[in-house]
Amino acid sequence: FTAAPVFCFGEGTPAARIDLAQFRDVTSKLVQALTLTLLAVTIVSIQVSLNLLGGERAIYWRESRHYSVWAYLLGKTAATLPLTLAYPFLFLLPFYQLFRPWATWQVYYGILVLVQFAGEGIGQLISLLATDSRQLAG
């Protein structure tokens, strides 16, 4: 999605200036939409993972002599991996058809999976730090 390098009506004409202004307007709206999309995916992923670790603190302490913290975290991450991959996929199916962004579908899916994973990490951290008030945090 780029502006045409040569215009049919000449570079210095008023029509060329109107065309470039419209292109800049579309580009700025596209950047705003992508920024808000990343923000929305992050907020949803934080909300989803708020009860993932903090809600099972008593279960972890009761059974912690059998496995380490890293094994527990790896197991919880592996258990939520299908949902981590499914949420961006389900979001991107209608979004990509309506929005028609520049890059390919796979590029946007990869970016949204990374954003989802990072947001889930933030949500897990909040769930561990805000022990009694997880609902107020989310």
C-alpha positions in Angstrom: 0.0 0.0 0.0 2.1 2.9 -1.3 1.4 6.1 -3.1 1.9 6.0 -6.9 5.3 7.5 -7.8 4.1 9.1 -11.0 0.7 10.8 -11.3 -1.3 10.9 -14.5 -2.0 14.6 -14.0 1.6 15.7 -13.1 3.4 16.1 -9.8 2.8 19.8 -9.1 -0.8 20.0 -9.9 -3.5 20.6 -7.3 -4.9 17.1 -8.1 -1.6 15.5 -7.1 -1.6 17.4 -3.8 -5.1 16.2 -3.1 -4.1 12.6 -3.9 -1.1 12.8 -1.5 -3.2 14.4 1.2 -5.8 11.6 0.9 -3.0 9.0 1.0 -1.5 10.5 4.2 -5.0 10.6 5.8 -5.6 6.9 5.1 -2.1 6.0 6.3 -2.6 7.8 9.6 -5.9 6.2 10.2 -4.4 2.8 9.5 -1.7 3.4 12.1 -4.3 4.4 14.6 -6.4 1.3 14.0 -3.4 -1.0 14.3 -2.3 0.6 17.6 -5.8 0.3 19.0 -6.0 -3.3 17.8 -2.8 -4.2 19.7 -4.1 -2.4 22.8 -7.4 -4.3 22.7 -5.6 -7.7 22.2 -3.3 -6.9 25.1 -6.1 -5.9 27.5 -8.1 -9.0 26.7 -5.1 -11.3 27.2 -4.4 -9.7 30.6 -8.0 -10.2 31.6 -8.0 -13.9 30.5 -4.9 -14.7 32.5 -5.6 -12.9 35.7 -6.9 -16.0 37.5 -4.4 -18.4 35.9 -1.7 -18.5 38.6 -2.9 -16.5 41.5 -6.1 -18.4 41.9 -4.2 -21.6 42.4 -1.8 -20.4 45.0 -3.1 -22.8 47.7 -3.0 -25.8 45.4 0.6 -24.9 44.4 1.8 -24.6 48.0 0.1 -27.9 49.0 1.7 -29.8 46.2 5.0 -27.9 45.8 7.2 -30.6 47.3 6.6 -32.7 44.1 7.7 -30.2 41.5 9.6 -26.9 41.1 8.2 -23.5 40.3 9.5 -23.6 36.7 7.9 -27.0 36.1 4.6 -25.6 37.4 4.9 -22.5 35.2 5.8 -24.5 32.2 2.9 -26.9 32.7 0.4 -24.0 33.1 1.8 -22.3 30.0 1.6 -25.5 28.0 -2.0 -26.1 29.2 -3.1 -22.6 28.0 -1.1 -22.7 24.7 -4.1 -23.8 22.6 -6.1 -20.8 23.8 -3.1 -18.6 23.4 -3.0 -19.6 19.7 -6.8 -19.7 19.2 -7.7 -16.2 20.5 -5.6 -14.2 18.0 -6.8 -16.6 15.2 -10.4 -16.0 16.0 -9.9 -12.3 16.3 -8.0 -12.0 13.1 -10.5 -14.0 10.9 -13.1 -11.2 10.6 -10.6 -8.4 11.3 -8.3 -9.1 8.4 -11.2 -9.4 6.0 -12.7 -6.1 7.1 -9.5 -4.1 7.5 -7.4 -5.4 4.6 -4.0 -4.4 6.1 -0.7 -4.2 4.3 1.1 -7.3 5.4 0.1 -10.9 5.0 -2.3 -12.8 7.3 0.5 -14.9 8.7 2.5 -11.8 9.7 -0.4 -10.3 11.6 -1.2 -13.6 13.2 2.4 -13.9 14.4 2.4 -10.4 15.8 -0.9 -11.0 17.6 0.3 -14.3 19.1 3.3 -12.5 20.5 1.2 -9.7 21.9 -1.2 -12.3 23.4 1.7 -14.2 25.0 3.2 -11.0 26.4 -0.2 -9.8 27.7 -0.8 -13.2 29.4 2.6 -12.8 31.1 1.6 -9.4 32.5 -1.7 -10.9 33.7 0.1 -13.8 35.4 2.4 -11.3 37.1 -0.6 -9.2 38.3 -2.3 -12.3 39.5 0.7 -13.2 41.7 1.2 -9.7 43.0 -2.4 -8.8 43.7 -3.3 -11.8 45.8 -6.5 -10.7 47.5 -7.7 -8.1 45.0 -7.4 -9.7 41.6 -10.8 -8.6 40.5 -9.9 -5.0 41.3 -6.7 -5.4 39.3 -8.6 -6.6 36.2 
